[in-house]
Amino acid sequence: MIKEREIKMGSGIGMLFLLLILLLMAFGVVVFLPPVAKVIALIWIPFNLLLFFGLFFVNPNEARVVQLFGKYIGTTRQEGLRWANPFYTKKRISLRVRNFETGRMKVNDIDGNPIEIASIVVWKVVDTAEACFVVDNYVEFVAIQSEAAVRNLATHHPYDTSDHGRVSLRGDTDTISEQLRNEIQDRLDQAGVEVIEARISHLAYSPEIAEAMLRRQQAGAIVAARQLIVEGAVGMVEMALEELRNKQIIELDPQRKAAMVSNLLVVLCGETSTQPVINTGNISV
């Protein structure tokens, strides 16, 4: 594996002034000095012009990968005008933070439900040598591997679940984001890329099952709400019977206690308001 090694390049400003001065001197020789000196000056002028091709710029948050006839020489990250061997090739690599959004993909979750999913990946190049020489096109490599990671992650988790110990795509966004970032990073390590953040940007059931899954979610929510209501009602009935017994307000036989429990549960768990019935008799047998 080729790893980045940083090299220092000479200042281009000083070299620019020097080359301009030498070029002016050569033209002066051609104009004012004898023929022998003119020959030397005419030879020097093309060589002097060739040296100008060694000048290049390095912008902020940018690097130049330097090669000589195909051999990797090093990477320079020094900003400003620089000068190097004019025969060097200097490939520009951006070190800026970039965003990439995957397209909406249709995949099956772990339960076999077809879903639509997309994600946003924030990344940057940290090793210019790997980005240039290990993969053919590191930008395209990031896009393809990110989509592959999203697909793989979606097949290992359910879209939604009522089991609190089970990680779901919809209910555990922070956990899913961390898993997604780690999986994409594992795939992009060889390309010299660091994944800063990865998050799901779109998540939905596929249109063909969306209506059915919505009804299923509604039914699950109703069941959960009913369970909570019943638990609360049982607790209130238990507390009422306990208070009646402790304060010795009335003694109820098992039959009347069952009737009272039934009536209280109807009142507490019923969806509609109850109609009171006044008993004008007595409770004696």
C-alpha positions in Angstrom: 0.0 0.0 0.0 1.2 3.5 -0.9 1.1 5.9 2.0 1.4 9.6 1.8 4.7 11.3 2.5 4.9 15.1 2.7 7.6 17.0 0.8 8.5 20.7 1.0 8.6 22.8 -2.2 10.6 25.9 -2.7 8.9 29.4 -2.7 7.6 30.3 -6.1 7.8 34.0 -5.5 11.6 34.2 -5.2 12.0 31.8 -8.2 9.6 33.9 -10.3 11.6 37.0 -9.8 14.9 35.2 -10.4 13.6 33.7 -13.7 12.3 37.1 -14.9 15.6 38.8 -14.2 17.5 36.0 -16.0 15.2 36.2 -18.9 15.6 40.0 -19.2 19.4 39.6 -18.9 19.3 37.1 -21.8 17.3 39.4 -24.0 19.8 42.2 -23.1 22.7 40.0 -24.1 21.0 39.2 -27.5 20.5 42.9 -28.2 23.8 44.5 -26.9 26.6 41.9 -26.7 28.8 40.3 -29.4 27.6 37.2 -31.5 29.3 34.6 -29.2 27.4 35.9 -26.2 24.2 36.0 -28.3 24.5 32.3 -29.1 24.7 31.5 -25.4 21.8 33.7 -24.6 19.7 32.2 -27.4 20.3 28.7 -25.9 19.5 30.0 -22.4 16.2 31.6 -23.3 14.3 28.3 -24.1 15.7 26.7 -21.0 14.6 29.7 -18.9 11.1 29.5 -20.3 11.0 25.8 -19.5 11.8 26.6 -15.8 8.6 28.7 -15.7 6.6 25.5 -16.0 7.8 24.5 -12.5 5.7 27.2 -10.9 2.3 26.2 -9.5 -0.3 27.2 -6.9 -1.5 25.3 -3.8 -4.8 26.7 -2.5 -6.0 26.4 1.1 -7.3 22.9 2.0 -5.7 21.5 -1.1 -2.7 19.2 -1.8 -0.6 18.4 -4.8 0.5 14.9 -5.5 3.9 15.0 -7.2 5.2 12.4 -9.6 8.2 12.1 -11.9 7.7 9.9 -14.9 5.1 7.8 -13.1 7.0 7.5 -9.8 5.4 8.9 -6.6 7.7 11.6 -5.2 5.5 13.0 -2.4 2.7 15.3 -1.5 2.9 19.0 -0.7 0.3 20.9 1.3 2.2 24.2 1.5 -0.2 27.0 0.5 0.7 29.7 -2.0 3.0 29.9 -5.1 5.5 27.1 -5.2 8.2 25.9 -7.6 9.4 22.4 -8.3 11.1 20.5 -11.1 9.2 21.4 -14.3 9.2 17.7 -15.2 7.1 16.9 -12.1 3.4 16.2 -12.7 1.4 17.8 -9.9 -2.1 16.4 -9.4 -4.6 18.5 -7.4 -6.4 16.8 -4.5 -9.1 18.7 -2.5 -8.9 18.2 1.3 -12.2 20.0 1.9 -15.1 18.4 3.7 -17.6 17.1 1.2 -21.3 15.9 1.3 -22.6 13.0 -0.6 -26.3 11.9 -0.7 -27.2 8.4 -1.9 -30.2 8.0 -4.1 -33.3 6.4 -2.7 -32.8 2.7 -2.7 -35.4 -0.1 -2.4 -34.3 -2.9 -0.1 -35.8 -5.4 2.3 -35.3 -5.1 6.0 -34.4 -8.1 8.2 -38.2 -9.0 8.4 -38.5 -9.0 4.6 -40.5 -5.8 4.4 -39.6 -3.6 1.3 -38.5 -0.2 2.3 -37.0 2.9 0.7 -33.8 4.3 2.3 -31.3 7.0 1.6 -28.4 8.6 3.5 -26.1 11.6 3.7 -22.3 10.9 4.1 -19.9 13.7 5.1 -16.3 12.8 4.2 -12.9 14.2 3.3 -9.5 12.9 2.0 -6.9 12.4 4.6 -4.3 10.4 2.6 -3.7 11.7 -0.9 -1.4 8.9 -2.0 -4.1 6.2 -1.3 -6.8 8.4 -2.9 -4.7 8.7 -6.1 -3.0 5.3 -6.4 -5.0 2.7 -4.5 -8.4 3.2 -6.1 -9.2 4.3 -9.7 -11.6 7.2 -8.8 -11.9 7.9 -5.2 -15.0 10.1 -5.5 -16.9 7.4 -7.4 -15.5 4.8 -4.9 -17.0 6.8 -2.0 -20.4 6.9 -3.7 -20.6 3.2 -4.6 -19.3 1.9 -1.2 -21.6 4.3 0.7 -24.6 2.9 -1.1 -23.4 -0.7 -0.6 -23.1 0.0 3.2 -26.6 1.5 3.4 -28.1 -1.5 1.7 -26.2 -3.9 3.9 -27.2 -2.1 7.1 -30.9 -2.0 6.1 -30.9 -5.8 5.7 -29.7 -6.3 9.3 -32.3 -4.3 11.1 -36.1 -4.1 11.1 -37.8 -0.9 9.9 -39.7 -0.7 13.3 -40.2 -2.9 16.3 -42.1 -3.0 19.5 -39.3 -5.0 21.2 -37.3 -2.4 23.3 -34.2 -4.6 23.2 -34.1 -4.7 19.4 -32.5 -1.9 17.3 -34.7 -0.6 14.5 -34.0 1.8 11.7 -36.8 4.2 12.7 -36.5 4.1 16.4 -32.8 4.1 17.1 -31.4 6.8 14.8 -28.2 7.5 16.8 -27.2 3.9 17.0 -28.0 3.3 13.3 -26.0 6.4 12.3 -23.0 5.2 14.3 -23.2 1.7 12.8 -23.5 3.2 9.3 -20.5 5.6 9.8 -18.4 2.7 11.0 -19.3 0.4 8.2 -18.7 3.0 5.5 -15.3 3.9 7.2 -14.3 0.3 7.0 -15.0 0.2 3.3 -13.2 3.5 2.6 -10.0 3.1 4.7 -8.1 1.8 1.7 -9.0 4.9 -0.3 -7.5 7.4 2.2 -10.9 8.8 3.1 -12.2 9.7 6.5 -16.0 9.5 7.2 -17.0 12.4 9.5 -20.7 11.6 9.7 -23.3 9.4 8.1 -27.0 9.7 8.7 -30.2 8.3 7.2 -31.9 11.1 5.2 -35.0 9.2 4.0 -36.7 6.2 5.4 -40.2 4.9 4.4 -42.0 1.7 3.5 -42.3 1.1 -0.2 -45.6 2.4 -1.7 -47.0 -1.0 -2.3 -47.1 -1.9 1.4 -47.1 1.6 3.0 -50.9 1.6 3.6 -51.0 -1.9 5.1 -48.0 -1.1 7.4 -49.6 2.1 8.5 -52.7 0.2 9.6 -50.3 -2.2 11.4 -48.6 0.6 13.2 -52.0 2.1 14.2 -53.1 -1.3 15.5 -49.9 -1.6 17.5 -50.3 1.8 19.0 -53.9 1.0 20.0 -52.8 -2.2 21.6 -50.0 -0.5 23.5 -52.4 2.3 24.7 -55.0 -0.3 25.8 -52.4 -2.1 27.7 -51.4 1.0 29.6 -55.0 1.9 30.3 -55.7 -1.6 31.7 -52.6 -1.5 33.9 -53.7 1.8 35.3 -57.3 0.7 35.8 -56.3 -2.5 37.7 -54.1 -0.4 39.9 -56.9 2.0 40.7 -59.4 -0.8 41.5 -56.8 -2.5 43.7 -56.3 0.8 45.5 -60.1 1.4 45.9 -60.6 -2.1 47.4 -57.6 -1.5 49.8 -59.0 1.8 51.0 -62.5 0.3 51.6 -61.0 -2.5 53.6 -58.6 -0.3 55.6 -61.2 2.3 56.6 -63.8 -0.4 57.2 -66.4 1.5 55.2 -68.1 -1.7 53.9 -67.5 -5.4 53.9 -68.0 -7.0 50.5 -68.5 -10.7 49.9 -66.6 -12.2 46.9 -69.7 -11.9 44.6 -70.3 -8.2 45.3 -66.5 -7.6 45.2 -66.4 -9.2 41.7 -69.4 -7.0 40.6 -67.7 -3.9 41.9 -64.4 -4.7 40.1 -66.3 -5.4 36.9 -68.1 -2.0 37.1 -65.0 -0.1 37.9 -63.1 -1.6 35.0 -65.9 -0.8 32.7 -65.9 2.8 33.9 -62.1 3.2 33.7 -61.5 1.3 30.4 -64.6 2.2 28.4 -64.2 4.5 25.4 -67.5 6.2 26.0 -68.8 7.9 29.1 -70.8 5.7 31.4 -74.4 6.2 32.5 -74.9 6.0 36.3 -77.6 3.7 37.7 -78.9 4.5 41.2 -79.6 1.5 43.4 -82.5 2.4 45.8 -82.5 -1.0 47.5 -80.1 -2.3 50.2 -77.2 -4.7 50.1 -78.6 -7.2 52.6 -79.2 -10.7 51.4 
